[in-house]
Amino acid sequence: MNLFRSEEHVERWLAGRAPGATIPVAQLAALAFAWWSDRLSPDWRPHTRDQNQAILDAAGLTGDFWRLP
């Protein structure tokens, strides 16, 4: 994962290479909260693949790149 300050910065860093997935930092923060916010709960259990996929979908991260195996 790389963080960039702008789309222009991404383009410069790519230097003509094809980009992977890019998301705004606010969307990344929402994803991180959804993914990790329950970890300190005494009742915590690891998420299933389907639960993790639902988190990605709810964060608006759809498409082949975001499909879990």
ZAMARGU-4260 file (C-alpha; in steps of 0.2 Angstrom, whole numbers, plus 5000, padded with zeros to 4 digits):
<rodrens>
0) 5000/5000/5000 | 5006/5017/4996 | 4999/5034/5001 | 4999/5049/4989 | 4994/5067/4991
5) 4985/5068/4974 | 4980/5059/4958 | 4994/5069/4949 | 5007/5062/4962 | 5000/5044/4958
10) 5003/5047/4939 | 5020/5053/4942 | 5025/5039/4953 | 5017/5026/4940 | 5028/5034/4926
15) 5017/5026/4913 | 5015/5009/4922 | 4997/5003/4924 | 4989/5007/4940 | 4982/4995/4953
20) 4967/5000/4963 | 4967/5017/4971 | 4955/5024/4984 | 4953/5040/4994 | 4961/5040/5011
25) 4943/5043/5019 | 4938/5027/5011 | 4953/5018/5017 | 4949/5024/5035 | 4931/5018/5034
30) 4938/5001/5028 | 4951/5000/5042 | 4937/5004/5055 | 4925/4991/5048 | 4939/4978/5047
35) 4947/4981/5064 | 4935/4990/5076 | 4929/4974/5084 | 4946/4966/5088 | 4946/4972/5106
40) 4929/4964/5110 | 4930/4950/5122 | 4919/4940/5111 | 4929/4943/5095 | 4931/4929/5083
45) 4940/4930/5066 | 4929/4935/5052 | 4924/4923/5039 | 4929/4925/5021 | 4910/4930/5018
50) 4911/4943/5032 | 4927/4950/5025 | 4919/4951/5008 | 4904/4960/5015 | 4915/4973/5023
55) 4924/4976/5007 | 4907/4977/4998 | 4900/4989/5011 | 4915/5000/5009 | 4911/5002/4990
60) 4926/4991/4985 | 4919/4980/4972 | 4926/4973/4956 | 4938/4959/4952 | 4953/4967/4962
65) 4942/4967/4978 | 4935/4949/4976 | 4943/4938/4990 | 4948/4921/4984
</rodrens>
